[in-house]
Amino acid sequence: MLGRDVALKLLTTMIAIAYMATPLIYIVGIAGPWILVPLITMPKAMSLVRSFYREVPDTAAPQTAQLTILYGIAMALGLALQGRDETELAIKLSQRCF
């Protein structure tokens, strides 16, 4: 497997990319300000990563899943609040990226 240090760096990088991509989508004008709603989960993400660097608990996977679910719900809420036209644009962009 990856080993503890590499796995933590990978997790940190993936979380950082998710939280950097959200404002970038707003800054380049792909979506309106409601796309920033998921940033309210950032303190939880930072706390989770910090705690994993101290000690990775047996509950690391469920805690990471909980963060992912909260981020996803916040993203869905932001997309729903910003309106149909911008939501369709964001969906088309994500389909091109993946």
C-alpha positions as CSV (number, residue, x, y, z in Angstrom):
1,M,0.0,0.0,0.0
2,L,1.0,3.7,0.1
3,G,2.1,4.0,3.7
4,R,0.9,6.4,6.3
5,D,2.9,9.5,5.2
6,V,2.1,9.2,1.5
7,A,-1.6,8.4,2.2
8,L,-1.9,11.5,4.4
9,K,-0.3,13.7,1.8
10,L,-2.6,12.3,-0.9
11,L,-5.7,12.9,1.3
12,T,-4.5,16.4,2.1
13,T,-3.9,17.2,-1.6
14,M,-7.3,15.8,-2.7
15,I,-9.1,17.9,0.0
16,A,-7.1,21.0,-0.9
17,I,-7.9,20.6,-4.6
18,A,-11.7,20.3,-3.8
19,Y,-11.6,23.5,-1.7
20,M,-9.4,25.4,-4.2
21,A,-11.5,24.4,-7.2
22,T,-14.7,25.8,-5.7
23,P,-13.7,29.5,-5.6
24,L,-11.8,29.1,-8.9
25,I,-15.1,28.1,-10.5
26,Y,-16.6,31.3,-9.2
27,I,-13.6,33.5,-10.0
28,V,-13.5,32.5,-13.7
29,G,-17.2,33.1,-14.0
30,I,-18.5,29.6,-14.5
31,A,-20.9,29.8,-11.6
32,G,-22.3,32.5,-9.3
33,P,-21.6,33.1,-5.7
34,W,-23.8,30.2,-4.5
35,I,-21.1,27.8,-5.7
36,L,-19.1,28.9,-2.6
37,V,-21.6,27.3,-0.2
38,P,-19.4,24.2,0.2
39,L,-16.7,26.4,1.8
40,I,-18.7,26.3,5.0
41,T,-17.4,22.7,5.5
42,M,-13.7,23.8,5.3
43,P,-13.2,24.1,9.1
44,K,-14.3,20.5,9.4
45,A,-11.9,19.5,6.7
46,M,-9.0,21.3,8.2
47,S,-9.8,19.8,11.6
48,L,-10.0,16.3,10.2
49,V,-6.7,16.6,8.3
50,R,-4.9,18.0,11.4
51,S,-6.3,15.2,13.6
52,F,-5.2,12.5,11.1
53,Y,-1.6,13.9,11.1
54,R,-1.6,13.5,14.9
55,E,-3.1,10.0,14.8
56,V,-5.2,8.1,12.2
57,P,-8.1,6.7,14.2
58,D,-10.0,3.5,13.3
59,T,-12.9,5.7,12.3
60,A,-10.9,7.6,9.6
61,A,-12.9,6.2,6.7
62,P,-16.3,7.1,8.2
63,Q,-15.1,10.5,9.2
64,T,-13.7,11.1,5.7
65,A,-17.0,9.9,4.2
66,Q,-19.0,12.2,6.4
67,L,-16.9,15.2,5.2
68,T,-17.5,14.1,1.6
69,I,-21.2,13.8,2.2
70,L,-21.4,17.3,3.9
71,Y,-19.4,18.8,1.0
72,G,-21.6,17.2,-1.6
73,I,-24.8,18.3,0.1
74,A,-23.4,21.9,0.4
75,M,-22.5,21.8,-3.3
76,A,-25.9,20.5,-4.3
77,L,-27.5,23.2,-2.2
78,G,-25.3,25.9,-3.8
79,L,-26.1,24.7,-7.3
80,A,-29.8,24.5,-6.5
81,L,-29.8,28.1,-5.1
82,Q,-28.0,29.6,-8.0
83,G,-30.6,28.8,-10.6
84,R,-31.1,26.5,-13.5
85,D,-29.0,28.3,-16.2
86,E,-25.8,28.4,-14.1
87,T,-26.4,24.9,-12.8
88,E,-26.6,23.5,-16.3
89,L,-23.4,25.3,-17.2
90,A,-21.7,23.8,-14.1
91,I,-22.9,20.3,-15.0
92,K,-21.7,20.6,-18.6
93,L,-18.3,21.7,-17.3
94,S,-18.0,18.8,-14.9
95,Q,-18.9,16.4,-17.7
96,R,-16.1,17.8,-19.8
97,C,-13.6,17.5,-17.0
98,F,-14.5,13.9,-16.1
